[in-house]
Amino acid sequence: AAQLEERRAVRGCPLNNLTLELAFADADFQASLARIFDRWQQEIEKKLKQDMDEGALTRSKAGPLAAYIIAVYSGAMALCKVHQSSAPLLLCLSELKQRLAAP
């Protein structure tokens, strides 16, 4: 959010921008994008499992939670782009923190 404010222009998430524009247009490009999103989800899932094992995060299904986090971020960045503001990202971050801290 601080970087968005620093730049004074929100161009959105480059990965989301590419996905929205090109995923349907080219099957090879779509497959490459899917691999990137899959890797992103795997890394987040790995960290969530670690946090759950250490008791820092309430037990949940790490895979669906990782997908949810990516979807929240992606949607928030789209809203930031359309509003040219970091406010949607900050709102979503606040909500996500509350949901992750819930028992």
N, C-alpha and C positions, 0 to 999 in steps of 0.2 A: 504494500500500500504506500509506503514511504517513497519507493522508486516511482510509482505512478504519479504521485504528487510532485516529485522532483522534476519529472519530465514535462509536466503540465500538459500532457497529451496522452491519452490512453489508446494504444493501438491494439490492445487485446493480447491474448496468449497466442504466440506464433503457431503452436501446435493446433490449437482450436481453429485458428484462422485457416490454416491449410486443410484441416479436416472438413470444415464446413464448405470450403470452396471446391476441393478436389477429390474427396473420398468417393463420391458417386461417379465422377467423370472418368476415373482410370482405375482399373482393378489392381494393377501392380502397386500403384501409389496407395490405394486403400489398404492393401495387405501390409505395406510398410508402416503406415500410420497405426494399424491395429497392433503390430508388434511393439511399437513404441508405447502405446497405451497399456498393453499387456505388461510390459517391463516396468512401467511406472506403477501399475497396480501391484505387481509382485513385490517391488521394493517397499511400498507403503505397507502391504500386508505383512512382510517380514518384520518391519519395525513395530507394527501393532501387536503382533504375536509376542515379540520381545517385551514390550511394555505390559502386556497382559500377564506374561509369565513372572514378571518382576512385581506385579501387583500395582503398577502405576496406572493401570487402565482397567476398568470393569470388564469382566469376561464378556465376550461377544464373538460373533463369527467374523474373523479378521478379513476374509475375502470380500464379503458383501460390504463391510464397513469401508474397506479400501476403495471399492468402486463408488460408494456414496461420497467419500471425501473428494475423489476426482470429479465427480459430477457436480458437487457443490462448488468446487474451485472453478471448473469450466463455466458453469452458469454465472457465477459471480463475475468472472472476467468478461463475459459477454455483456452483462449489465453495466459494468464499469465502462466498457467501450461505448455503449449506446448513450450513457449519461455523462461520459467524459469526467468521471469522478471515481475516486477510490472508495467512496462511501459504501457501495454494495459489497465490496470485498470485506470491508471491516464489519459490516452487519452480519454477513455469513460466517465470518471468523468467530464473532461473539457467540452466535447460535451454535456453531459446531463445538466450540469449547464447552458450552453448557451441556450439550448432548453427550460428549465424551466423558464428562465428569459425573453424569447421572448414574445412580446406583442401578 
